[in-house]
Amino acid sequence: MLVAAVLAGASVSASAQVVINELISGAVRHELHNPGSQPVPLYDPAHPTNQWRLREGVTFDFPPNILVPAGGCLLLVSFDPVADAAALAAFRAKFGVPAEVPVLGPYDGKLSDTGEGVRLLWPDKPEPSGDPGPGSCPTNG
């Protein structure tokens, strides 16, 4: 099953977009693509600790300071590519993934063969002190 969606956040420019390019049930990887001409930060540049997230069928919190390069992609894998360098090398070799393509993981969850939703969420501006829920970061969804 292939799912694609275009999502843009208020914290990125109007021309910036991230495409969920590939989500396949039972896959070891999922792909986000930026078809635009500018890199897209997967965090709020004004509040870098507020990162984008995937929710529902697949769960993942993007680490700080991650960008999807202009015209490039980013891969999510089911293993920890930092802790398991051998698995990362085998993955890159098996799928022909160049070294410059960011590979992040692990994500949680497994997509159903019968279909389900996946949401890419980006942070809203933090609420100032004195507002209900100070310090919280509501998300678009």
C-alpha positions in Angstrom: 0.0 0.0 0.0 1.4 3.4 -1.0 0.2 6.6 0.7 1.2 10.1 -0.4 0.3 13.4 1.1 1.6 17.0 0.9 1.8 18.8 4.2 3.0 22.3 5.0 3.3 24.0 8.4 2.8 27.5 9.5 6.4 27.6 10.8 7.8 27.1 7.2 7.5 29.3 4.2 4.4 29.2 2.0 6.4 27.5 -0.8 8.0 24.8 1.5 6.4 21.4 1.5 7.2 17.9 2.7 5.7 14.9 0.9 5.1 11.6 2.5 6.5 9.9 -0.5 6.4 6.3 0.6 4.7 4.4 3.4 4.5 0.7 2.7 2.9 -1.8 5.1 5.4 -4.3 6.4 8.3 -2.1 5.2 11.6 -1.6 7.0 11.6 2.0 5.7 9.4 5.0 5.0 10.3 8.1 3.0 9.7 11.8 3.3 10.5 14.0 0.2 11.0 17.7 -0.2 10.2 18.6 -3.9 10.8 22.3 -3.2 13.8 24.5 -3.9 14.5 25.3 -0.2 15.4 22.9 2.7 12.6 22.4 5.1 13.4 22.2 8.8 11.5 19.5 10.7 11.4 21.8 13.7 10.3 25.4 14.5 13.4 27.5 13.7 12.3 30.1 16.4 12.0 27.3 19.0 14.3 24.4 17.8 13.3 22.0 20.6 9.8 21.9 19.0 10.1 19.2 16.4 7.8 17.6 13.8 6.3 14.2 14.6 4.6 11.3 12.8 1.5 9.8 14.6 -1.1 7.1 14.2 0.0 4.1 12.2 3.7 5.1 12.5 5.1 7.0 15.5 8.3 9.0 15.4 9.6 12.3 16.9 12.1 13.9 14.6 15.3 14.8 16.5 16.5 18.5 16.8 18.0 20.3 13.9 16.8 17.9 11.1 16.3 19.4 7.6 14.8 17.7 4.5 17.2 19.0 1.9 15.8 20.9 -1.2 14.9 18.3 -3.8 16.0 15.6 -1.4 14.6 13.0 0.9 14.9 11.6 4.4 14.3 7.9 5.3 12.8 6.5 8.5 13.8 2.9 9.4 12.7 0.4 11.9 16.1 0.0 13.6 18.4 2.6 15.3 20.9 3.6 12.6 23.1 5.4 15.2 23.4 2.4 17.5 23.6 -0.2 14.8 26.1 0.9 12.2 26.3 -2.6 10.6 22.5 -2.6 10.0 22.7 0.9 8.5 25.6 -0.1 6.2 23.6 -3.3 5.1 20.5 -1.1 4.6 22.3 1.4 2.4 23.9 -1.3 0.4 20.7 -3.3 -0.1 18.6 -0.3 -1.2 21.4 1.7 -2.9 20.9 4.6 -0.4 23.7 7.2 -0.8 25.6 8.4 2.2 24.2 12.0 1.9 20.6 10.8 2.4 19.7 11.1 6.1 18.5 7.9 7.7 16.7 8.2 11.0 15.0 5.7 13.4 13.7 3.7 14.9 10.1 4.5 14.4 7.4 2.7 16.3 4.4 1.0 14.8 3.6 -1.1 11.8 1.2 -0.2 9.0 -1.8 -2.5 8.4 -2.3 -4.1 5.0 -5.9 -2.9 5.1 -4.9 0.7 5.4 -4.7 3.3 8.1 -3.8 7.0 8.6 -0.5 8.5 9.2 -0.2 12.2 10.3 2.8 14.4 10.0 2.5 17.0 12.7 4.4 20.3 13.0 4.7 22.5 16.1 2.6 25.6 16.6 4.1 28.6 18.4 4.5 27.9 22.1 2.0 29.6 24.3 3.4 32.5 26.4 3.6 32.3 30.1 0.3 33.3 31.7 -1.8 31.6 29.0 -3.6 28.4 29.8 -1.0 25.6 29.5 2.2 27.7 29.7 5.1 26.0 28.0 2.9 23.7 26.0 3.1 23.4 22.2 -0.2 22.7 20.6 0.1 20.9 17.3 -1.7 21.2 14.0 -3.5 18.1 13.0 
